[in-house]
Amino acid sequence: MEIFTNVPLWAALFAIFFAQFVKIPIHFLVSRKIDFALFTSTGGMPSSHSAAVTALTTAVGYEEGVNSTMFAISTIFAVIVMFDATGVRFQAGQQAIIINQLRADLHNFFEQTKDWTHKREEEKIEELKTLLGHKPIEVFFGAITGILISVIIYSVIH
């Protein structure tokens, strides 16, 4: 099966796995808390989105050459993904923080004016996820991670 010999695909998948895994020890170094949920979460250092698209682009560069159409497509795809990770997704996370605060304030208001203590947990509203996007530094280190992963893979196989 040819899919098993598709190095750009496997480099990108490995970059996602590696970037998600390395979030756990990085978080531990910063907070002294182990949080295995980071392995499946969005956001955080490094950006697995950036790692994936730069690993893919670097591998395509090795396979097809940097003057190929596939490299151009992959590069533009990577730029769009990384721009989105720092722009739209980061801003959505910032909006979620504000919305969660508004909801908490509204909840406190209702708690003071109505009998909320008799509400079931199912009736309470779940908070929006605030860690959606990445800071530019997280995208940068995700990109470096992806590039290094492909460079290492191609250094080993060639």
KARA-V702138 format. One record per pair of residues at least 24 apart in sequence whose C-alpha atoms are under 10 Angstrom apart, sorted by sequence separation. I is the first residue (numbers start at 1). J is the second residue. If there is no record, write none. Layout:
[[I J] [I J]]
This chain:
[[20 44] [22 46] [23 47] [53 77] [54 78] [103 127] [19 44] [20 45] [21 46] [23 48] [53 78] [54 79] [103 128] [19 45] [20 46] [22 48] [52 78] [53 79] [100 126] [101 127] [19 46] [20 47] [21 48] [51 78] [53 80] [54 81] [100 127] [18 46] [19 47] [20 48] [50 78] [53 81] [54 82] [99 127] [100 128] [19 48] [20 49] [49 78] [50 79] [52 81] [53 82] [99 128] [100 129] [16 46] [18 48] [19 49] [97 127] [98 128] [100 130] [16 47] [17 48] [19 50] [20 51] [50 81] [51 82] [96 127] [97 128] [99 130] [15 47] [16 48] [19 51] [49 81] [50 82] [96 128] [97 129] [98 130] [15 48] [16 49] [18 51] [19 52] [49 82] [50 83] [95 128] [96 129] [97 130] [14 48] [15 49] [16 50] [17 51] [18 52] [95 129] [96 130] [97 131] [13 48] [15 50] [16 51] [17 52] [47 82] [49 84] [50 85] [93 128] [94 129] [95 130] [96 131] [12 48] [15 51] [16 52] [49 85] [93 129] [94 130] [96 132] [12 49] [14 51] [15 52] [16 53] [48 85] [92 129] [93 130] [94 131] [12 50] [13 51] [14 52] [15 53] [47 85] [92 130] [93 131] [94 132] [12 51] [13 52] [15 54] [16 55] [47 86] [91 130] [92 131] [93 132] [94 133] [11 51] [12 52] [13 53] [15 55] [90 130] [91 131] [92 132] [93 133] [11 52] [12 53] [14 55] [15 56] [89 130] [90 131] [91 132] [92 133] [93 134] [10 52] [11 53] [12 54] [13 55] [43 85] [89 131] [90 132] [91 133] [9 52] [11 54] [12 55] [13 56] [43 86] [89 132] [90 133] [91 134] [8 52] [11 55] [12 56] [88 132] [89 133] [90 134] [8 53] [10 55] [11 56] [12 57] [88 133] [89 134] [90 135] [9 55] [10 56] [11 57] [12 58] [43 89] [86 132] [87 133] [88 134] [89 135] [90 136] [8 55] [9 56] [11 58] [12 59] [42 89] [43 90] [85 132] [86 133] [87 134] [8 56] [11 59] [85 133] [86 134] [87 135] [7 56] [8 57] [10 59] [11 60] [84 133] [85 134] [86 135] [87 136] [8 58] [9 59] [43 93] [84 134] [85 135] [86 136] [8 59] [9 60] [82 133] [83 134] [85 136] [86 137] [7 59] [8 60] [82 134] [86 138] [6 59] [7 60] [8 61] [83 136] [85 138] [86 139] [8 62] [82 136] [85 139] [86 140] [7 62] [8 63] [7 63] [83 139] [6 63] [82 139] [81 139] [82 140] [82 142] [82 143] [78 143] [49 133] [50 134] [49 134] [47 133] [48 134] [42 129] [43 130] [44 131] [47 134] [51 138] [55 142] [59 146] [42 130] [43 131] [44 132] [46 134] [47 135] [50 138] [51 139] [54 142] [55 143] [58 146] [59 147] [62 150] [42 131] [43 132] [44 133] [45 134] [46 135] [47 136] [50 139] [51 140] [53 142] [54 143] [55 144] [57 146] [58 147] [61 150] [62 151] [41 131] [42 132] [43 133] [44 134] [45 135] [47 137] [48 138] [49 139] [50 140] [51 141] [52 142] [53 143] [54 144] [55 145] [56 146] [57 147] [58 148] [59 149] [60 150] [41 132] [42 133] [43 134] [44 135] [46 137] [47 138] [48 139] [50 141] [51 142] [52 143] [54 145] [55 146] [56 147] [58 149] [59 150] [63 154] [42 134] [43 135] [45 137] [46 138] [47 139] [50 142] [51 143] [54 146] [55 147] [58 150] [59 151] [62 154] [45 138] [46 139] [47 140] [48 141] [49 142] [50 143] [51 144] [52 145] [53 146] [54 147] [55 148] [56 149] [57 150] [58 151] [44 138] [45 139] [46 140] [47 141] [48 142] [49 143] [50 144] [51 145] [52 146] [53 147] [54 148] [55 149] [56 150] [59 153] [43 138] [44 139] [45 140] [46 141] [47 142] [48 143] [50 145] [51 146] [52 147] [54 149] [55 150] [59 154] [43 139] [45 141] [46 142] [47 143] [50 146] [51 147] [54 150] [55 151] [58 154] [45 142] [46 143] [47 144] [48 145] [49 146] [50 147] [51 148] [52 149] [44 142] [46 144] [47 145] [48 146] [51 149] [52 150] [55 153] [46 145] [47 146] [51 150] [46 146] [19 141] [19 142] [16 142] [19 145] [15 142] [18 145] [19 146] [15 143] [18 146] [16 145] [15 145] [16 146] [15 146] [18 149] [14 146] [15 147] [13 146] [15 148] [12 146] [15 149] [11 146] [12 147] [14 149] [15 150] [11 147] [14 150] [12 149] [11 149] [12 150] [11 150] [10 150] [11 151] [11 152] [8 150] [11 153] [7 150] [10 153] [11 154] [8 153] [7 153] [8 154] [7 154] [7 157]]
